[in-house]
């Protein structure tokens, strides 16, 4: 019979606390420099490889409607293949590091944790838009915002550019920071990596077009499921952040309750609604994607006109919201460690 010391679980929890703290600090300091290889690129390559292979295996042709069943089946298998491959690679790297030295494995986990988060990179990229707008350079702002949004930016006015940047910061407060942080807190590095794999699949194949409507449907649904709880935790913590920052927390709560489902996704409008209410601006509305105008409801009330400084305010909400989740999560883990769990 194998005996496990009662404090073994406590040691693992303390180790996770250390890894997450270091990972968050690294993200705040370094962000996502372009010269540094990122695991998401590797996940993207796995997705591309799996998609090509499954299209050949199932004989799928994008233009054939009769392939709907094949596309759905291939889409389910694609998610399973990508998740399995991503976790297998992570396990292999961490096992190798552990064999070389236990400390090396911890260092590698810290680096992986850091790369699962996108707080500073989100701020840096969105503030480029803000600075360009303040300098009156609409073309530079349009170019900068095209790097962080999926919509067509060629027709955007200065107001449209500002709204797009604010919406991206608000939505990615959950998708890019809070959600991966929650999965890291709950399940460790493997949880963060699995979440990032699902999120990357959604961003690459979760489109409602002829090519991916059926093939990417399961990945999109998986992303909705994985973000369901984090999006709502993010929204509630963002309401708290609005109060702490001296913004209109009451209106943030009201708009959240009223407009949080004003989006095709069950999750995307959760934090967008809070942000719109806290700032007193109107977000969302119609947008162009791949040359096609998509009719979308607006979120929030236009108490005032949106301005470039709202991007800065949205980033403050991002940081304080993330801080609230981080502190709460670390305190819970510390309590569990104290109980020897």
C-alpha positions as CSV (number, residue, x, y, z in Angstrom):
1,X,0.0,0.0,0.0
2,X,1.3,3.4,-1.0
3,X,1.1,6.1,1.7
4,X,0.9,9.7,0.6
5,X,1.9,12.3,3.3
6,X,-1.1,14.4,4.4
7,X,0.7,17.5,3.4
8,X,1.5,16.4,-0.2
9,X,-1.6,18.1,-1.5
10,X,-0.8,21.2,0.4
11,X,2.7,21.3,-1.2
12,X,1.1,21.0,-4.7
13,X,-1.3,23.9,-4.0
14,X,1.5,26.1,-2.6
15,X,3.5,25.2,-5.7
16,X,0.6,26.3,-7.9
17,X,0.3,29.6,-6.0
18,X,4.0,30.2,-6.6
19,X,3.7,29.4,-10.4
20,X,0.7,31.6,-10.9
21,X,2.2,34.5,-9.0
22,X,5.4,34.3,-11.0
23,X,3.5,33.9,-14.2
24,X,1.3,37.0,-13.6
25,X,4.4,39.1,-12.6
26,X,6.1,38.0,-15.9
27,X,3.0,38.9,-17.9
28,X,2.8,42.4,-16.3
29,X,6.6,43.0,-16.9
30,X,7.1,41.5,-20.4
31,X,3.7,41.1,-22.0
32,X,3.9,39.4,-25.4
33,X,7.0,40.6,-27.2
34,X,7.0,39.8,-30.9
35,X,10.4,38.2,-30.8
36,X,9.4,35.6,-28.3
37,X,7.8,32.4,-29.6
38,X,4.4,31.8,-28.2
39,X,2.7,28.5,-27.5
40,X,-0.5,29.7,-29.3
41,X,1.5,29.6,-32.5
42,X,2.2,25.9,-31.8
43,X,-1.4,25.3,-31.1
44,X,-2.3,27.1,-34.3
45,X,0.0,24.8,-36.3
46,X,-1.6,21.7,-34.6
47,X,-5.1,23.0,-35.6
48,X,-4.0,23.6,-39.2
49,X,-2.4,20.1,-39.4
50,X,-5.5,18.5,-37.9
51,X,-7.9,20.3,-40.2
52,X,-6.0,19.4,-43.3
53,X,-5.7,15.8,-42.2
54,X,-9.4,15.4,-41.3
55,X,-10.6,17.1,-44.5
56,X,-8.6,14.5,-46.5
57,X,-9.7,11.7,-44.2
58,X,-13.4,12.6,-44.5
59,X,-13.2,13.7,-48.1
60,X,-14.7,17.1,-47.2
61,X,-15.1,19.7,-49.8
62,X,-16.2,23.2,-48.5
63,X,-18.6,23.8,-51.4
64,X,-20.6,20.6,-50.9
65,X,-23.7,21.0,-48.7
66,X,-24.1,17.2,-48.7
67,X,-20.9,17.0,-46.5
68,X,-22.7,18.6,-43.5
69,X,-22.6,15.3,-41.5
70,X,-19.0,14.7,-42.3
71,X,-18.1,18.3,-41.4
72,X,-19.8,18.0,-38.0
73,X,-18.1,14.7,-37.3
74,X,-14.7,16.0,-38.4
75,X,-15.2,19.1,-36.3
76,X,-15.8,17.0,-33.1
77,X,-12.7,14.8,-33.9
78,X,-10.7,17.9,-34.6
79,X,-11.3,19.3,-31.1
80,X,-10.4,16.0,-29.5
81,X,-7.2,15.7,-31.6
82,X,-6.1,19.2,-30.9
83,X,-6.8,19.0,-27.2
84,X,-5.0,15.6,-26.9
85,X,-2.0,16.7,-28.9
86,X,-1.7,20.0,-27.0
87,X,-1.9,18.3,-23.6
88,X,0.4,15.5,-24.7
89,X,3.1,18.0,-25.8
90,X,2.7,19.9,-22.5
91,X,3.0,16.7,-20.5
92,X,6.0,15.6,-22.5
93,X,7.9,18.9,-22.0
94,X,7.1,19.0,-18.2
95,X,8.0,15.4,-17.7
96,X,11.3,15.9,-19.5
97,X,12.0,19.0,-17.4
98,X,11.1,17.0,-14.2
99,X,13.6,14.3,-15.2
100,X,16.3,16.9,-15.8
101,X,15.6,18.7,-12.5
102,X,12.4,19.4,-10.5
103,X,13.2,23.1,-10.3
104,X,13.4,23.2,-14.1
105,X,9.9,21.8,-14.3
106,X,8.6,24.6,-12.0
107,X,10.4,27.2,-14.1
108,X,8.9,25.9,-17.2
109,X,5.4,25.9,-15.6
110,X,5.9,29.5,-14.7
111,X,6.8,30.4,-18.3
112,X,3.8,28.5,-19.6
113,X,1.5,30.2,-17.1
114,X,2.9,33.6,-18.1
115,X,2.2,32.9,-21.8
116,X,-1.4,31.9,-21.1
117,X,-2.1,35.4,-20.0
118,X,-2.5,38.5,-22.2
119,X,-3.0,41.5,-19.9
120,X,0.0,43.6,-20.7
121,X,-0.1,42.8,-24.5
122,X,-3.8,43.8,-24.6
123,X,-3.0,47.1,-22.9
124,X,0.0,47.8,-25.1
125,X,-1.8,47.1,-28.4
126,X,-4.9,49.0,-27.4
127,X,-3.0,52.0,-26.1
128,X,-1.3,52.3,-29.5
129,X,-4.8,53.0,-30.9
130,X,-5.4,55.5,-28.1
131,X,-2.1,57.4,-28.7
132,X,-2.7,57.5,-32.5
133,X,-6.2,58.9,-32.0
134,X,-5.0,61.5,-29.5
135,X,-2.3,62.6,-32.1
136,X,-5.1,62.9,-34.8
137,X,-3.6,60.1,-36.9
138,X,-6.7,58.2,-37.9
139,X,-4.8,56.0,-40.4
140,X,-2.3,54.9,-37.8
141,X,-5.2,54.2,-35.3
142,X,-7.0,52.2,-38.0
143,X,-3.9,50.2,-38.6
144,X,-3.3,49.6,-34.9
145,X,-6.9,48.5,-34.2
146,X,-6.8,46.1,-37.2
147,X,-4.2,44.1,-35.1
148,X,-6.6,43.4,-32.3
149,X,-10.0,43.1,-33.9
150,X,-11.5,40.6,-36.3
151,X,-13.8,43.1,-38.1
152,X,-13.0,45.1,-41.3
153,X,-11.4,48.4,-40.3
154,X,-11.2,50.2,-43.6
155,X,-14.5,52.0,-43.2
156,X,-14.1,52.9,-39.5
157,X,-14.2,56.5,-38.4
158,X,-12.3,57.7,-35.4
159,X,-15.4,57.0,-33.3
160,X,-15.7,53.5,-34.7
161,X,-12.0,52.8,-34.1
162,X,-12.4,53.9,-30.5
163,X,-15.4,51.7,-29.9
164,X,-13.7,48.7,-31.5
165,X,-10.7,49.1,-29.2
166,X,-12.8,49.6,-26.1
167,X,-15.0,46.5,-27.0
168,X,-11.8,44.4,-27.5
169,X,-10.4,45.3,-24.2
170,X,-13.7,44.7,-22.4
171,X,-14.3,41.3,-24.1
172,X,-10.7,40.1,-23.7
173,X,-10.7,41.0,-20.0
174,X,-12.5,37.7,-19.8
175,X,-11.2,35.7,-22.7
176,X,-7.5,36.8,-22.5
177,X,-7.0,37.2,-18.8
178,X,-9.7,36.2,-16.3
179,X,-10.7,32.9,-18.0
180,X,-7.2,31.5,-18.4
181,X,-6.3,32.7,-14.9
182,X,-9.4,30.9,-13.5
183,X,-8.4,27.7,-15.3
184,X,-4.8,28.0,-14.0
185,X,-6.1,28.5,-10.5
186,X,-8.5,25.6,-10.7
187,X,-6.6,23.0,-12.7
188,X,-3.0,24.3,-12.9
189,X,-1.0,24.6,-16.1
190,X,-2.9,21.9,-17.9
191,X,-6.1,23.7,-17.3
192,X,-4.7,26.9,-18.7
193,X,-3.2,25.2,-21.8
194,X,-6.5,23.3,-22.5
195,X,-8.5,26.5,-22.2
196,X,-6.1,28.3,-24.6
197,X,-6.3,25.4,-27.1
198,X,-10.2,25.7,-27.1
199,X,-10.0,29.5,-27.4
200,X,-7.5,29.3,-30.3
201,X,-9.7,26.8,-32.1
202,X,-12.7,29.2,-31.8
203,X,-10.6,32.1,-33.1
204,X,-9.3,30.1,-36.1
205,X,-12.3,27.9,-37.1
206,X,-15.3,29.1,-35.1
207,X,-16.7,31.2,-38.0
208,X,-20.2,31.1,-39.5
209,X,-19.1,31.0,-43.1
210,X,-19.2,28.3,-45.8
211,X,-15.9,26.9,-44.9
212,X,-16.4,26.6,-41.1
213,X,-20.1,26.8,-40.4
214,X,-20.3,23.0,-39.6
215,X,-16.6,22.1,-39.3
216,X,-16.0,24.7,-36.6
217,X,-19.3,24.5,-34.8
218,X,-18.2,22.1,-32.1
219,X,-15.1,24.2,-31.3
220,X,-17.3,27.3,-31.1
221,X,-19.7,25.6,-28.7
222,X,-16.8,24.3,-26.6
223,X,-15.5,27.8,-26.3
224,X,-19.0,29.0,-25.2
225,X,-19.1,26.4,-22.5
226,X,-15.5,27.0,-21.3
227,X,-16.2,30.8,-21.1
228,X,-19.7,30.6,-19.6
229,X,-18.7,30.9,-16.0
230,X,-15.5,33.0,-16.4
231,X,-17.4,35.6,-18.5
232,X,-19.9,36.1,-15.7
233,X,-17.3,36.2,-13.0
234,X,-15.4,38.7,-15.1
235,X,-18.5,40.9,-15.4
236,X,-19.3,40.8,-11.7
237,X,-15.7,41.6,-10.8
238,X,-15.7,44.4,-13.4
239,X,-18.7,46.0,-11.7
240,X,-16.7,46.0,-8.4
241,X,-13.7,47.5,-10.3
242,X,-16.0,50.3,-11.6
243,X,-16.9,51.2,-8.1
244,X,-13.2,51.1,-7.0
245,X,-12.1,53.3,-9.9
246,X,-14.8,55.9,-9.2
247,X,-16.7,55.1,-12.4
248,X,-20.4,54.6,-12.5
249,X,-20.8,51.2,-10.9
250,X,-24.6,51.5,-10.5
251,X,-25.0,52.1,-14.2
252,X,-22.5,49.3,-15.0
253,X,-24.7,46.9,-13.0
254,X,-27.8,48.2,-14.7
255,X,-26.5,47.9,-18.3
256,X,-25.0,44.5,-17.4
257,X,-28.4,43.2,-16.4
258,X,-30.1,44.8,-19.4
259,X,-27.7,44.2,-22.3
260,X,-25.5,41.2,-21.3
261,X,-27.2,39.0,-23.9
262,X,-27.1,41.6,-26.8
263,X,-24.7,39.5,-28.7
264,X,-24.7,36.3,-30.8
265,X,-22.3,34.8,-28.3
266,X,-23.8,34.1,-24.8
267,X,-20.6,35.4,-23.2
268,X,-19.1,38.3,-25.3
269,X,-21.6,41.0,-24.1
270,X,-21.2,40.2,-20.4
271,X,-18.1,42.4,-19.9
272,X,-18.9,44.7,-22.8
273,X,-22.2,45.6,-21.1
274,X,-20.4,46.4,-17.8
275,X,-17.8,48.5,-19.6
276,X,-20.4,50.4,-21.6
277,X,-22.3,51.1,-18.4
278,X,-19.3,52.1,-16.4
279,X,-18.1,54.5,-19.1
280,X,-21.5,55.8,-20.1
281,X,-21.1,55.1,-23.8
282,X,-22.7,53.0,-26.5
283,X,-20.8,50.1,-27.8
284,X,-21.3,47.3,-30.4
285,X,-23.8,47.8,-33.2
286,X,-23.4,46.9,-36.9
287,X,-20.0,45.9,-38.1
288,X,-18.3,44.7,-41.4
289,X,-16.7,41.2,-41.5
290,X,-15.0,40.0,-44.7
291,X,-16.9,42.6,-46.7
292,X,-20.3,41.7,-45.3
293,X,-22.3,44.0,-43.1
294,X,-23.5,42.2,-40.0
295,X,-26.5,43.8,-38.1
296,X,-25.8,43.7,-34.4
297,X,-27.6,45.3,-31.4
298,X,-26.0,48.2,-29.6
299,X,-24.9,47.8,-26.0
300,X,-25.2,50.6,-23.4
301,X,-26.6,54.1,-23.6
302,X,-24.9,57.1,-25.2
303,X,-24.8,59.2,-22.1
304,X,-21.9,60.9,-23.8
305,X,-19.8,60.5,-27.0
306,X,-17.1,57.9,-26.9
307,X,-13.5,59.4,-26.8
308,X,-10.0,58.1,-27.0
309,X,-9.5,58.3,-23.3
310,X,-12.1,55.6,-22.9
311,X,-9.5,53.1,-24.1
312,X,-7.4,54.1,-21.1
313,X,-10.4,53.7,-18.8
314,X,-11.2,50.3,-20.2
315,X,-7.6,49.2,-19.5
316,X,-7.9,50.4,-15.9
317,X,-11.0,48.2,-15.6
318,X,-9.0,45.4,-17.2
319,X,-6.2,45.7,-14.6
320,X,-8.4,46.1,-11.5
321,X,-10.8,43.3,-12.6
322,X,-7.9,41.0,-13.1
323,X,-6.4,42.0,-9.8
324,X,-9.7,41.2,-8.0
325,X,-9.9,37.7,-9.6
326,X,-6.2,37.1,-8.9
327,X,-6.4,38.1,-5.2
328,X,-9.6,36.1,-4.6
329,X,-8.2,33.0,-6.3
330,X,-4.8,33.1,-4.5
331,X,-6.6,33.6,-1.1
332,X,-8.8,30.6,-1.9
333,X,-5.8,28.4,-2.8
334,X,-3.9,29.6,0.3
335,X,-6.9,28.6,2.4
336,X,-6.9,25.2,0.8
337,X,-3.2,24.8,1.4
338,X,-3.7,25.8,5.0
339,X,-6.2,23.0,5.3
340,X,-3.8,20.5,3.8
341,X,-5.9,19.9,0.7
